[in-house]
Amino acid sequence: SSNIFKRLTHIPLIDPYASYQQFANHWQAIAQDWEIIQSEGKAAITQANPNSVMTKKDGKEIEKQEGYIGHILPFALVQQHHLQAELSALEAQEQRLADIGAELESLLENLSEEDKSSAAINENGDGFIAAEINKALQAELAAEHGPLSKAEFAEQLAKHVFAPDSLAHTLRTAQGLLEAEKSTKAAIKKQSAAIHLHTKTTLETLSHEQAEALLAEKWISPLLQAMDEQAHSALQTLAAKIRHLADKYAQSLLDTDAQLQQAEQNLAAMLGGLTGSQNDMQGIAAWQKLLGAGQ
């Protein structure tokens, strides 16, 4: 704490008590882990525990295990530092799944209202129905080739080229995307399970040096980042105040006075076009004289 205040002595833009609060906030997590290590020993650092969750079955809440969690070190931290290749491969699959969803959404947005009434599109017009897509494509090919067996349909579908602007072309594209979506989801599920178990074994077999390095990453790096953000926050606050002053005085008093005079002239001119009783006209004349004096 003394070190924090000493370092900030000559940096008046940063509130030292705000920095101390950041330290206090992060120390709570560090102290919690430290207490576990003191009471259970260093083996606790590389320990993985069953992840118990509560779920409902037949109207009753029951406890069940869903994988594992680190006793002290988070699985995500272990993956980021020791399983980068597997994690990157999984993230690539997840990105592919998101891209497929965006492509399907784009196909739907480009459909006409008439095409959206197809049985292959759901009632809300925001999704395709896989089974109905197959039926629609079968009907499309049957109209050209006559009744087709399942094998003949698959053969014709593989080589048939639908008109680019046709509903059939959109449905065929959507069919391919839905198949890719299904296989990608299955791959993600399989890869997620595999990396989860690999993370458990990796955590449990970390060397003493590796475990301490991850502890430092969990404890110290977030604290340093929070401290660093104090400087960025101070600069952003200062910049915002300067922008506010610049905006406040962007229009000079000369500009304001010129606009006021122009407004008075415009009002005087409009008053000259009014008609009314003798009393009204006297009042208007008095207004015009006052505005003329203001000029």
C-alpha positions as CSV (number, residue, x, y, z in Angstrom):
1,S,0.0,0.0,0.0
2,S,2.8,2.4,0.9
3,N,4.5,1.5,-2.4
4,I,1.4,2.4,-4.4
5,F,1.1,5.8,-2.7
6,K,4.8,6.5,-3.1
7,R,4.7,5.7,-6.8
8,L,1.7,8.1,-7.4
9,T,3.1,11.0,-5.4
10,H,4.2,12.9,-8.6
11,I,1.2,11.9,-10.7
12,P,-1.5,14.2,-9.6
13,L,-3.9,13.1,-12.4
14,I,-4.4,9.8,-10.8
15,D,-6.3,9.4,-7.5
16,P,-4.1,7.3,-5.3
17,Y,-7.1,6.1,-3.3
18,A,-8.7,4.8,-6.4
19,S,-5.6,2.8,-7.2
20,Y,-5.5,1.5,-3.6
21,Q,-9.1,0.4,-4.0
22,Q,-8.1,-1.6,-7.1
23,F,-5.4,-3.3,-5.0
24,A,-7.9,-4.0,-2.2
25,N,-10.4,-5.5,-4.6
26,H,-7.9,-7.9,-6.2
27,W,-6.3,-8.7,-2.8
28,Q,-9.6,-10.4,-1.7
29,A,-9.2,-13.0,-4.5
30,I,-5.5,-13.5,-3.7
31,A,-6.2,-13.9,0.0
32,Q,-8.9,-16.4,-0.6
33,D,-6.5,-18.6,-2.7
34,W,-3.7,-18.1,-0.2
35,E,-5.8,-19.3,2.7
36,I,-6.6,-22.5,0.8
37,I,-2.9,-23.1,0.1
38,Q,-2.0,-22.5,3.7
39,S,-4.6,-24.9,5.0
40,E,-4.4,-27.6,2.3
41,G,-0.9,-27.4,1.0
42,K,0.6,-26.6,-2.4
43,A,-1.0,-29.7,-3.9
44,A,-4.3,-27.7,-3.9
45,I,-2.9,-25.5,-6.7
46,T,-3.0,-28.3,-9.2
47,Q,-6.2,-29.9,-7.9
48,A,-9.3,-30.4,-10.0
49,N,-12.7,-30.9,-8.4
50,P,-15.9,-32.5,-9.7
51,N,-18.2,-29.7,-10.9
52,S,-21.5,-30.3,-9.1
53,V,-24.6,-28.5,-10.4
54,M,-28.2,-28.6,-9.3
55,T,-30.8,-29.7,-11.9
56,K,-34.5,-30.6,-11.8
57,K,-35.8,-34.1,-12.5
58,D,-39.4,-35.2,-12.0
59,G,-40.1,-31.9,-10.2
60,K,-37.2,-32.5,-7.7
61,E,-33.9,-30.8,-7.5
62,I,-31.0,-33.2,-7.7
63,E,-27.2,-32.7,-7.7
64,K,-25.2,-34.0,-10.7
65,Q,-21.7,-33.7,-11.9
66,E,-20.9,-31.8,-15.1
67,G,-17.2,-32.1,-15.7
68,Y,-14.5,-30.6,-13.5
69,I,-13.3,-27.2,-12.3
70,G,-9.9,-26.1,-10.9
71,H,-9.7,-25.9,-7.1
72,I,-7.6,-22.7,-7.5
73,L,-6.5,-22.4,-11.1
74,P,-9.3,-21.8,-13.6
75,F,-9.5,-24.3,-16.5
76,A,-9.6,-21.3,-19.0
77,L,-6.2,-20.1,-17.6
78,V,-4.6,-23.5,-18.1
79,Q,-6.0,-23.7,-21.6
80,Q,-4.7,-20.3,-22.6
81,H,-1.1,-21.1,-21.5
82,H,-0.8,-24.8,-22.1
83,L,-3.4,-25.9,-24.7
84,Q,-3.3,-23.0,-27.2
85,A,-3.4,-25.2,-30.3
86,E,-6.5,-27.1,-29.1
87,L,-8.2,-24.0,-27.9
88,S,-7.5,-22.2,-31.2
89,A,-9.0,-25.1,-33.1
90,L,-12.1,-25.1,-30.9
91,E,-12.5,-21.3,-31.3
92,A,-12.2,-21.7,-35.1
93,Q,-15.1,-24.2,-35.1
94,E,-17.1,-21.8,-33.0
95,Q,-16.4,-19.0,-35.4
96,R,-17.4,-21.2,-38.3
97,L,-20.7,-21.9,-36.5
98,A,-21.3,-18.2,-36.1
99,D,-20.5,-17.6,-39.7
100,I,-23.0,-20.3,-40.8
101,G,-25.7,-18.6,-38.7
102,A,-24.9,-15.2,-40.4
103,E,-25.1,-16.8,-43.9
104,L,-28.5,-18.4,-43.1
105,E,-29.8,-15.1,-41.8
106,S,-28.6,-13.3,-45.0
107,L,-30.4,-15.9,-47.2
108,L,-33.6,-15.3,-45.3
109,E,-33.2,-11.5,-45.5
110,N,-32.9,-11.7,-49.3
111,L,-36.0,-13.7,-49.8
112,S,-39.1,-12.1,-51.3
113,E,-42.3,-12.1,-49.2
114,E,-43.8,-14.6,-51.7
115,D,-40.8,-17.0,-51.2
116,K,-41.1,-16.6,-47.4
117,S,-44.5,-18.2,-47.7
118,S,-42.8,-21.5,-48.7
119,A,-43.4,-24.5,-46.5
120,A,-39.6,-24.6,-46.1
121,I,-39.6,-21.4,-44.2
122,N,-41.1,-21.2,-40.7
123,E,-44.1,-19.1,-39.8
124,N,-42.0,-16.2,-38.4
125,G,-39.9,-16.1,-41.6
126,D,-36.7,-16.3,-39.6
127,G,-35.6,-19.9,-40.1
128,F,-35.5,-22.8,-42.5
129,I,-37.2,-26.2,-41.9
130,A,-34.8,-28.9,-43.0
131,A,-37.4,-31.6,-43.7
132,E,-39.5,-29.2,-45.8
133,I,-36.4,-28.1,-47.8
134,N,-35.8,-31.6,-48.9
135,K,-39.4,-32.0,-50.0
136,A,-39.3,-28.8,-51.9
137,L,-36.2,-29.8,-53.8
138,Q,-37.6,-33.2,-54.5
139,A,-40.7,-31.6,-56.0
140,E,-38.5,-29.3,-58.1
141,L,-36.4,-32.1,-59.5
142,A,-39.4,-34.4,-60.0
143,A,-41.0,-31.7,-62.2
144,E,-38.0,-32.0,-64.5
145,H,-37.0,-35.6,-64.3
146,G,-40.2,-37.3,-63.1
147,P,-40.6,-39.4,-59.9
148,L,-37.2,-40.2,-58.4
149,S,-36.0,-42.8,-55.9
150,K,-34.0,-41.7,-52.9
151,A,-30.8,-42.7,-54.5
152,E,-31.8,-41.0,-57.8
153,F,-32.8,-37.8,-56.0
154,A,-29.4,-37.6,-54.2
155,E,-27.6,-38.2,-57.5
156,Q,-29.6,-35.5,-59.4
157,L,-29.4,-33.0,-56.5
158,A,-25.6,-33.4,-56.5
159,K,-25.2,-32.4,-60.1
160,H,-28.2,-30.1,-60.7
161,V,-27.6,-26.4,-61.1
162,F,-30.5,-24.2,-60.0
163,A,-31.1,-20.7,-61.4
164,P,-29.2,-18.3,-59.1
165,D,-32.2,-16.1,-58.4
166,S,-34.6,-19.0,-57.8
167,L,-36.1,-20.1,-54.5
168,A,-34.7,-23.6,-55.2
169,H,-31.2,-22.3,-55.4
170,T,-31.6,-20.5,-52.0
171,L,-33.1,-23.7,-50.5
172,R,-30.2,-25.8,-51.8
173,T,-27.7,-23.4,-50.3
174,A,-29.5,-23.4,-47.0
175,Q,-29.6,-27.2,-47.0
176,G,-25.8,-27.3,-47.4
177,L,-25.4,-24.7,-44.6
178,L,-27.8,-26.6,-42.3
179,E,-25.8,-29.8,-42.9
180,A,-22.6,-27.9,-42.1
181,E,-24.1,-26.4,-39.0
182,K,-25.1,-29.8,-37.7
183,S,-21.7,-31.3,-38.3
184,T,-19.9,-28.3,-36.8
185,K,-22.0,-28.5,-33.7
186,A,-21.1,-32.1,-33.3
187,A,-17.5,-31.3,-33.8
188,I,-17.6,-28.6,-31.2
189,K,-19.2,-30.9,-28.7
190,K,-16.6,-33.5,-29.2
191,Q,-13.7,-31.1,-29.1
192,S,-15.0,-29.4,-26.0
193,A,-15.3,-32.6,-24.2
194,A,-11.8,-33.6,-25.3
195,I,-10.1,-30.3,-24.3
196,H,-12.0,-30.3,-21.0
197,L,-10.5,-33.7,-20.0
198,H,-7.1,-32.7,-21.4
199,T,-7.2,-29.6,-19.3
200,K,-7.9,-31.7,-16.1
201,T,-4.9,-33.9,-16.7
202,T,-2.7,-31.0,-17.7
203,L,-3.6,-29.1,-14.5
204,E,-2.9,-32.2,-12.3
205,T,0.5,-32.7,-13.9
206,L,1.8,-29.2,-13.8
207,S,5.3,-28.7,-12.4
208,H,5.9,-26.5,-9.4
209,E,7.3,-23.8,-11.6
210,Q,4.4,-24.0,-14.1
211,A,1.9,-23.9,-11.2
212,E,3.5,-20.8,-9.7
213,A,3.6,-19.1,-13.1
214,L,-0.1,-19.6,-13.5
215,L,-0.7,-18.3,-10.0
216,A,1.2,-15.1,-10.9
217,E,-0.9,-14.8,-14.0
218,K,-4.1,-15.2,-12.0
219,W,-3.1,-12.9,-9.1
220,I,-0.7,-10.3,-10.5
221,S,-1.6,-9.7,-14.2
222,P,-5.2,-8.6,-13.5
223,L,-4.0,-6.2,-10.8
224,L,-1.3,-4.7,-13.0
225,Q,-3.9,-4.3,-15.8
226,A,-6.3,-2.6,-13.4
227,M,-3.5,-0.2,-12.3
228,D,-2.6,0.5,-15.9
229,E,-6.2,1.3,-16.7
230,Q,-6.0,4.0,-14.0
231,A,-3.6,6.0,-16.2
232,H,-5.8,5.5,-19.4
233,S,-8.9,6.5,-17.4
234,A,-7.2,9.7,-16.1
235,L,-6.2,10.7,-19.6
236,Q,-9.6,9.9,-21.0
237,T,-11.3,12.0,-18.3
238,L,-8.9,14.9,-19.0
239,A,-9.5,14.7,-22.7
240,A,-13.3,14.7,-22.1
241,K,-13.0,17.8,-20.0
242,I,-10.9,19.6,-22.6
243,R,-13.5,18.6,-25.3
244,H,-16.3,19.9,-23.1
245,L,-14.5,23.3,-22.7
246,A,-13.8,23.4,-26.5
247,D,-17.4,22.7,-27.3
248,K,-18.6,25.2,-24.7
249,Y,-16.6,28.1,-26.2
250,A,-16.7,27.0,-29.8
251,Q,-19.1,29.9,-30.5
252,S,-17.5,33.2,-29.6
253,L,-19.4,36.2,-28.1
254,L,-18.9,38.0,-31.4
255,D,-20.7,35.2,-33.2
256,T,-23.5,35.2,-30.7
257,D,-23.9,39.0,-30.9
258,A,-24.0,38.9,-34.7
259,Q,-26.7,36.2,-34.6
260,L,-28.7,38.3,-32.1
261,Q,-28.5,41.3,-34.4
262,Q,-29.6,39.3,-37.4
263,A,-32.5,37.9,-35.4
264,E,-33.6,41.4,-34.4
265,Q,-33.5,42.6,-38.0
266,N,-35.5,39.6,-39.2
267,L,-38.1,40.2,-36.5
268,A,-38.3,43.9,-37.3
269,A,-38.9,43.1,-40.9
270,M,-41.7,40.6,-40.1
271,L,-43.3,43.1,-37.8
272,G,-43.5,45.6,-40.7
273,G,-45.7,43.2,-42.6
274,L,-48.4,43.1,-39.9
275,T,-51.7,45.0,-40.0
276,G,-54.2,45.8,-37.2
277,S,-56.0,48.4,-35.2
278,Q,-54.5,51.8,-34.5
279,N,-53.4,50.6,-31.0
280,D,-51.9,47.4,-32.5
281,M,-49.9,49.4,-35.0
282,Q,-48.7,51.8,-32.3
283,G,-47.5,48.8,-30.3
284,I,-45.8,47.3,-33.4
285,A,-44.1,50.6,-34.1
286,A,-42.8,50.7,-30.6
287,W,-41.4,47.2,-31.0
288,Q,-39.7,48.2,-34.3
289,K,-38.2,51.3,-32.6
290,L,-36.8,49.1,-29.8
291,L,-35.3,46.6,-32.2
292,G,-33.8,49.4,-34.2
293,A,-32.2,50.8,-31.0
294,G,-30.8,47.4,-30.3
295,Q,-29.0,47.4,-33.7
